[in-house]
């Protein structure tokens, strides 16, 4: 028994529930079942997201190491084998050529655009 007119659930009711209460209980059970299914789906999503987070964290660390190499960190470069250094040098030379070609093309395009506006 509670004060203030609040409803309480107790064992004082010994007979079968009226149809309206049975219907309400059924609705509550359906809501509970839906909530449990939603919770299970969220737990599964959380597990997947945690796995993705860990994979992304590892990838970030690997990219950080690569960035140190690209910045020419002598300590990071010293740890590489000769073949890795040669491979890195080839990649950097290729990247430099691509950047140079893109820069040249963009400079040419911008100069042509300026010239066409001046006419």
N, C-alpha and C positions, 0 to 999 in steps of 0.2 A: 504494500500500500504506500502510495506517495501522496504528498500534499500538493495543493495548488491545482488540483483538477487534472493532473497528468495521467495519461493512460499507462497502465502497467501490464506486463505479461506475467501471469501467475498460473498456479495449478488449481485455482479455485473452480475453474470451469471444467466440469466432468463429462458433459455430454458432447455430442457431435457439433461441429461448427455450423453455423447457419450458412446458407449458400453464398451470401454476400461476402462473408469472411473467407470462405473457401476460395472464392474467385479472387479476392485480394491476395490471399496466400499464394495462389497459383501465379498471379502476376508478379509478386515479389520473387518467387522462385525463378521465373523466367528472367527477370531483371538480374538476379544474382548469377544465374547461369551465363547470361550475356556478359556481365562484368568479369566473371572468371575467365571466359574465353578471350575477352579483350585484354585482360591482364596477361594471360599466357602468350598472346601474340606480341604484346609489348616486351615481355621478358625475352622472347625469341629475337625480336628486333634489337634489343639492347645487347644481347650476346653477339649478334652479327656486327653491330656497330663497334663494339669493343674490339672485335677481331680486326675490323677495318681500321680502327684507330691505331692499333698496334702495328699493322702492316704499313700504314702511312707514316707512323713515327720512325720505323726502321728505314723506310724509303727516304725520309727527310734527313736522317743521319747519314745515309749513303750519299745523298746529294750534297750535304754539307761537306763531306770529305772530298767529293769531286770539285766543289767550289774552291776549297783550299788548294787543291792541285792546280786549278785554273788560275788562281791568283798567284801561283808561283811560290807557294810556301815551301821553302827549302827543306824543312823537316818532313813534310808530306812527300815531296818528290824523292828525297833520299831513301824513303822506305820502299820505293818501287824497284822492281827488277828491271834490268836493262831492256828486255823486250817490252815491258809495260811503258817505259819511258819513250821508247821508239814509237810505239803505238800512239801514245798521247801526243807526241810531237807531230805525227802524221795527221791526227785528228785536228790539232790546233792549226796546222798549216792549211788544211782543207777549209776549216772554219774561217780563217783569215781571208782566204781567197773568196769565199762566198760573201763575207761581209764587205770586202773591198769592191766586188762586182756590184753588190746591191747599193753601196754608197755611191759608186760612180754612176750607176743608172739613175738613182734618185737625184743626184746633182745635175745630171744632164736633163732630166725631166723638168726639174725646177727652173733651170736656166732657160729652157725652151718655153716654159709657161710665162716666165718674166718677160722674155722677148716678145711673145705674142700679145701680152698686155700693154707693152710699150708702143706697139704699132698703131 
